[in-house]
Amino acid sequence: MPTGRPGDDTYAFIQNRNSEFIASNLIPEGLANLRVNIAVFVNTSGKIVYGTGFDSEKLKLTSVPEALKRRISLSDALLQHPNAKSSIAGILLLPSGPILISSRPILTTKSTGPIRGTLIFGRNLDAAGIAKLSKITRLPLIVHSVNEPGLPADFQKAREKLSEKKPILVRPVSEESIAGYTLIRDIYNQPALLLRVDIPREIYRQGQISLLYLLGVCSVSGSWVGRLHSATARASGAVSVERFGESSEPRQQQPRPLGATAGYG
């Protein structure tokens, strides 16, 4: 029987594949509550115990993307959890598009081991999510994958010029505004996304172009990745709550710029 403690239930599920756990948590309503599109439970041998995708528009379960399945191996960074405090969060590019991904070791509710496996949550980084962030920041945001077919010319030029030594590129758009570009790296520290923010020239003249960098690190990593990482923490046992998807945001380490967790180049 489920205990009512997500960490303990997940800890047991990874060994016994309890059907009640699936029926209580891994259903459309539960995944919608967590706001995740992918949930994968992996044991310590690197085998998928259970995995499902979720179409949040149709409210239907789907299959886990094959490209993600191929990454599930003990040698992959997603399963590299040397201790109970280990965690990974950031961007992952799939053929279907970019996703936000979070990986944590499966522990008890008290965050104790031994580690029984890895819980991976994924959330689609789609146009709706980008539009929501743009609304929150009150700035026009445009995001493209670095290898996207038909990449606009301005993004192609930005891709060529951006580097770790030059993390921000600025070009004029009109007499009133400028465009700032930055590169977002994936969990493997490889170039993944190009982000463009249109900023009023007045802000730029005041020497506040660093706003773009802050938007990238704080808004993208903190808002998008942070909330997903919190959901993974609750479900994997990193924090104690009543059931999946209900808790205040736990404290966590923010993804580092230029690091392996949604870093910036």
Secondary structure as UniProt FT lines:
FT   HELIX           6..16
FT   HELIX           19..25
FT   HELIX           28..34
FT   STRAND          38..43
FT   TURN            44..45
FT   STRAND          48..55
FT   TURN            56..59
FT   STRAND          60..62
FT   HELIX           66..69
FT   TURN            70..71
FT   TURN            74..75
FT   HELIX           77..79
FT   TURN            84..85
FT   STRAND          88..94
FT   TURN            95..96
FT   STRAND          97..105
FT   TURN            109..110
FT   STRAND          117..124
FT   HELIX           127..137
FT   STRAND          141..145
FT   TURN            146..147
FT   TURN            149..150
FT   HELIX           153..161
FT   STRAND          168..172
FT   STRAND          177..185
FT   TURN            187..188
FT   STRAND          191..200
FT   HELIX           201..205
FT   TURN            206..207
FT   HELIX           210..214
FT   HELIX           215..225
FT   HELIX           226..236
FT   TURN            244..245
FT   TURN            257..258
FT   TURN            260..262
//
